[in-house]
Amino acid sequence: MDNIEIQNLTSDVYLLSVLTPEFLEEVAARVEELMAERKQQDQSRQEDTRIEQRALELD
């Protein structure tokens, strides 16, 4: 094994050791939070667009 292979193997082992069920649950919860925030932002943008369109129609 050369040095790069050892480094890659060490990185892989470290990553696998970090991926505990608890960590994955935290990641999933954070992803859900971010998706909810994104959905709220999208809805807000859509409402802003509707308001702008109504304003243009009234002009």
N, CA and C of each residue as an Amber inpcrd file, in Angstrom:
protein
   177
   0.8460000  -1.2010000   0.0000000   0.0000000   0.0000000   0.0000000
   0.8740000   1.2420000   0.0000000   0.5430000   2.1280000  -0.8530000
   1.3000000   3.3710000  -0.8000000   0.5930000   4.3510000   0.1370000
   1.2010000   5.4770000   0.3220000   0.7320000   6.4550000   1.3010000
  -0.6740000   6.9610000   0.9900000  -0.9820000   7.1710000  -0.3010000
  -2.3000000   7.6870000  -0.6840000  -3.3900000   6.6710000  -0.3370000
  -3.1380000   5.3790000  -0.6100000  -4.1270000   4.3490000  -0.2910000
  -4.3820000   4.2870000   1.2080000  -3.3390000   4.4220000   1.9940000
  -3.4890000   4.4010000   3.4510000  -4.3050000   5.6100000   3.9010000
  -4.0290000   6.7740000   3.3240000  -4.7910000   7.9750000   3.6820000
  -6.2630000   7.8120000   3.3110000  -6.5290000   7.2530000   2.1260000
  -7.9140000   7.0490000   1.6980000  -8.6310000   6.0680000   2.6130000
  -7.9500000   4.9930000   2.9670000  -8.5400000   3.9990000   3.8600000
  -8.8200000   4.6160000   5.2240000  -7.8810000   5.4070000   5.7220000
  -8.0680000   6.0760000   7.0090000  -9.2640000   7.0160000   6.9450000
  -9.3900000   7.7590000   5.8560000 -10.5290000   8.6700000   5.6870000
 -11.8400000   7.8950000   5.6520000 -11.8600000   6.7760000   4.9270000
 -13.0740000   5.9620000   4.8350000 -13.4780000   5.4220000   6.2000000
 -12.5120000   4.9320000   6.9560000 -12.8020000   4.3940000   8.2880000
 -13.3250000   5.5000000   9.1890000 -12.7190000   6.6800000   9.1130000
 -13.1820000   7.8080000   9.9230000 -14.6170000   8.1640000   9.5580000
 -14.9000000   8.2640000   8.2610000 -16.2560000   8.6190000   7.8340000
 -17.2720000   7.5920000   8.3140000 -16.9290000   6.3170000   8.2050000
 -17.8510000   5.2840000   8.6660000 -18.0650000   5.3610000  10.1700000
 -17.0330000   5.7290000  10.9140000 -17.1690000   5.8170000  12.3690000
 -18.0370000   7.0040000  12.7750000 -18.0880000   8.0310000  11.9350000
 -18.8800000   9.2260000  12.2350000 -20.3600000   8.9940000  11.9180000
 -20.6370000   8.1160000  10.9780000 -22.0080000   7.9110000  10.5190000
 -22.7940000   7.0140000  11.4770000 -22.9420000   7.4770000  12.6970000
 -23.7240000   6.7430000  13.6890000 -25.2060000   7.0190000  13.4550000
 -26.0720000   6.1580000  13.9570000 -27.5130000   6.4190000  13.8110000
 -27.9140000   7.7860000  14.3740000 -27.3150000   8.1770000  15.4800000
 -27.6390000   9.4700000  16.0820000 -27.2530000  10.6160000  15.1540000
 -26.0580000  10.5170000  14.5710000 -25.5960000  11.5570000  13.6490000
 -26.5250000  11.6380000  12.4370000 -26.8890000  10.4760000  11.9010000
 -27.7690000  10.4560000  10.7300000 -29.1450000  11.0240000  11.0620000
 -29.6330000  10.7760000  12.2820000 -30.9060000  11.3650000  12.7080000
 -30.7960000  12.8860000  12.7750000 -29.6670000  13.3850000  13.2820000
 -29.4500000  14.8340000  13.3470000 -29.4200000  15.4360000  11.9430000
 -28.7380000  14.7540000  11.0360000 -28.6640000  15.2340000   9.6540000
 -30.0610000  15.2530000   9.0350000 -30.8180000  14.1830000   9.2390000
 -32.1720000  14.1130000   8.6820000 -33.0560000  15.2250000   9.2500000
 -32.9390000  15.4800000  10.5460000 -33.7370000  16.5430000  11.1650000
 -33.3600000  17.9000000  10.5860000 -32.0710000  18.1240000  10.3960000
 -31.6190000  19.4100000   9.8370000 -32.0890000  19.5700000   8.3910000
 -32.0400000  18.4820000   7.6290000 -32.5130000  18.5320000   6.2420000
 -34.0010000  18.8780000   6.2160000 -34.7780000  18.2830000   7.1190000
 -36.2040000  18.6000000   7.1870000 -36.4210000  20.0720000   7.5250000
 -35.6280000  20.6000000   8.4640000 -35.7270000  22.0220000   8.8150000
 -35.4380000  22.9010000   7.6060000 -34.3680000  22.5720000   6.9010000
 -33.9870000  23.3710000   5.7350000 -35.0390000  23.2900000   4.6360000
 -35.6200000  22.1080000   4.4470000 -36.6660000  21.9630000   3.4340000
 -37.8950000  22.7860000   3.8080000 -38.2460000  22.8130000   5.0970000
 -39.3880000  23.6110000   5.5480000 -39.1120000  25.0960000   5.3390000
 -37.8860000  25.5300000   5.6610000 -37.5130000  26.9360000   5.4410000
 -37.5900000  27.2800000   3.9620000 -37.0860000  26.3900000   3.1280000
 -37.1020000  26.6160000   1.6790000 -38.5310000  26.7230000   1.1600000
 -39.3970000  25.8320000   1.6540000 -40.8000000  25.8550000   1.2350000
 -41.4520000  27.1740000   1.6360000 -41.1540000  27.6320000   2.8450000
 -41.7140000  28.8950000   3.3200000 -41.2090000  30.0600000   2.4680000
 -39.9170000  30.0480000   2.1340000 -39.3580000  31.1070000   1.2910000
 -40.0010000  31.0930000  -0.0930000 -40.1920000  29.8920000  -0.6400000
 -40.8220000  29.7830000  -1.9580000 -42.2470000  30.3260000  -1.9300000
 -42.9900000  29.9900000  -0.8710000 -44.3610000  30.4840000  -0.7520000
 -44.3760000  32.0030000  -0.6270000 -43.4220000  32.5360000   0.1280000
 -43.3290000  33.9850000   0.2980000 -43.0180000  34.6610000  -1.0360000
 -42.1000000  34.0700000  -1.8020000 -41.7610000  34.6190000  -3.1150000
 -42.9610000  34.5770000  -4.0540000 -43.7010000  33.4760000  -4.0090000
 -44.8880000  33.3640000  -4.8650000 -45.9190000  34.4270000  -4.5030000
 -46.0980000  34.6500000  -3.2140000 -47.0480000  35.6800000  -2.7700000
 -46.5810000  37.0650000  -3.2120000 -45.2750000  37.3250000  -3.0790000
 -44.7290000  38.6080000  -3.5400000 -44.9780000  38.7950000  -5.0300000
 -44.7940000  37.7270000  -5.7930000 -45.0140000  37.7950000  -7.2390000
 -46.4770000  38.0890000  -7.5390000 -47.3890000  37.4330000  -6.8100000
 -48.8200000  37.6880000  -7.0090000 -49.1610000  39.1440000  -6.7070000
 -48.6030000  39.6660000  -5.6210000 -48.8620000  41.0640000  -5.2450000
 -48.3460000  42.0080000  -6.3270000 -47.1390000  41.7370000  -6.8370000
 -46.5720000  42.5770000  -7.8960000 -47.4380000  42.5210000  -9.1480000
 -47.9160000  41.3350000  -9.4920000 -48.7590000  41.2030000 -10.6840000
 -50.0610000  41.9690000 -10.5210000 -50.6600000  41.8840000  -9.3340000
 -51.8990000  42.6360000  -9.0810000 -51.6480000  44.1360000  -9.1850000
 -50.5280000  44.5800000  -8.6460000 -50.1930000  46.0120000  -8.6960000
 -50.0250000  46.4660000 -10.1410000 -49.3820000  45.6380000 -10.9560000
 -49.2060000  45.9920000 -12.3670000 -50.5460000  46.0270000 -13.0960000
 -51.4420000  45.1120000 -12.7480000 -52.7580000  45.0870000 -13.3870000
 -53.5710000  46.3290000 -13.0300000 -53.3690000  46.8480000 -11.8230000
 -54.1240000  48.0240000 -11.3840000 -53.5920000  49.3150000 -11.9900000
 -52.3540000  49.2950000 -12.4540000 -51.7660000  50.5160000 -13.0470000
 -52.4030000  50.8800000 -14.3560000
